[in-house]
Amino acid sequence: MMSWRRFDLPNDREDIGRFLPWLVAFMVYLSIVALAGLLALERMTARWDHGVVGTLTVHMAPAATAEQNARRLKDATDVLTATPGVARAEPVPAARVAELLEPWLGPSVRDADLPLPLLIDVELRDEPEVDLGQLGRSLDAVVPGTAVDDHRSWLRRLVSLARAVEALAAAMLGLVALVTVVAVVFATRAGLAVNRDVIEVLHLIGAHDAYIASQFAARAFKTAFKGGLLGFLLAAPTLFAIGFFAARIEEGLLPRIEFGPVHWGMFAAVPLLAAMAALVSARTTVLRTLGRMV
């Protein structure tokens, strides 16, 4: 049975063991930040991916009077609703158009008498697929100067980029875990070398390899868990700071970065997972090394 309280080996003699908690803290910090980025990217990608389902924007130049603008919007909307594959077509109110232009033209755009473009928001069905070329020609025949803006092409590229970044973040998590395991293995081997004489004495008095391995494993677990807790305490304010600054960005550009209890539970589990990985790595390393020594 593993001894968690009594340590017969003076494992604190080696210098490498003193730096292991700091190394684990740094790795846990990187892991939590990478995991948070992965979760935020997943939410962002799901939001963009939903937009790829099918949205269009039909825009046209404004006419001289409000009545003419209303007529142009109605004629274009009638063409759209009569097109197979169009689920919804709604004119965008002038106030909403001014709100969309405000970041570029300033707050005065709401009160200024500017010729704002006429927009129609269009949602497509999955089937049948709409022939955008034919749709554009039909609209231009009824309302000259009408253009169709297809969001799907650039949204697909944006989603592909986000998926690639997600894969990179996942690879970073795997690399951090690998480096942590390698560091524990290296520290364990250093401890075996430093305490070789003590291990031989323990063998002489009847200690089994499993007992000696449990000593190193318990020490590695305790050391890694302390470092992991430090890494978590450093990562928590970092995530709050990222969420604070992200909330100040224009709401339409990025989704709100908020983490619920489940997410924080995942973050809190990282130190424990790091400690368990250190335990298994140390125990396996000691058993293999002692097997070759006998």
URKALIN-V839203 format. One record per backbone hydrogen bond with DSSP energy under -0.5 kcal/mol. NH is the residue of the N-H (numbers start at 0). CO is the residue of the C=O. If there is no record, write none. Layout:
<<NH	CO> <NH	CO>>
This chain:
<<3	1> <6	4> <7	5> <10	8> <12	9> <13	10> <17	14> <18	14> <18	15> <19	15> <20	16> <22	18> <23	19> <24	20> <25	21> <26	22> <27	23> <28	24> <29	25> <30	26> <31	27> <32	28> <33	29> <34	30> <35	31> <36	32> <37	33> <38	34> <39	35> <40	36> <41	37> <42	38> <43	39> <44	40> <45	41> <46	42> <47	43> <48	44> <49	45> <50	46> <51	47> <52	48> <52	49> <53	50> <55	121> <56	148> <57	119> <58	56> <58	146> <59	117> <68	64> <69	65> <70	66> <71	67> <72	68> <73	69> <74	70> <75	71> <76	72> <77	73> <78	74> <79	75> <80	76> <81	77> <82	79> <85	82> <86	84> <86	122> <87	122> <89	120> <91	118> <96	92> <97	93> <98	94> <99	95> <100	96> <101	97> <102	98> <103	100> <104	100> <105	101> <108	105> <109	106> <110	107> <111	107> <113	111> <115	113> <117	59> <118	116> <119	57> <120	89> <121	55> <122	87> <123	53> <124	84> <131	129> <134	130> <135	131> <136	132> <137	133> <138	134> <139	135> <140	136> <141	137> <142	138> <145	142> <146	58> <148	56> <148	146> <149	147> <150	54> <150	148> <154	150> <155	151> <156	152> <157	153> <158	154> <159	155> <160	156> <161	157> <162	158> <163	159> <164	160> <165	161> <166	162> <167	163> <168	164> <169	165> <170	166> <171	167> <172	168> <173	169> <174	170> <175	171> <176	172> <177	173> <178	174> <179	175> <180	176> <181	177> <182	178> <183	179> <184	180> <185	181> <186	182> <187	183> <188	184> <189	185> <190	186> <191	187> <192	188> <193	189> <194	190> <195	192> <198	194> <199	195> <200	196> <201	197> <202	198> <203	199> <204	200> <205	202> <206	201> <211	207> <212	208> <213	209> <214	210> <215	211> <216	212> <217	213> <218	214> <219	215> <220	216> <221	217> <222	218> <223	219> <224	220> <225	221> <226	222> <227	223> <228	224> <229	225> <230	226> <231	227> <232	228> <233	229> <234	230> <235	231> <236	232> <237	233> <238	234> <239	235> <240	236> <241	237> <242	238> <243	239> <244	240> <245	241> <246	242> <247	243> <247	244> <248	245> <252	249> <253	249> <257	255> <263	259> <264	260> <265	261> <266	262> <267	263> <268	264> <269	265> <269	266> <270	266> <271	267> <272	268> <273	269> <274	270> <275	271> <276	272> <277	273> <278	274> <279	275> <280	276> <281	277> <282	278> <283	279> <284	280> <285	281> <286	282> <287	283> <288	284> <289	285> <290	286> <291	287> <292	288> <293	289>>
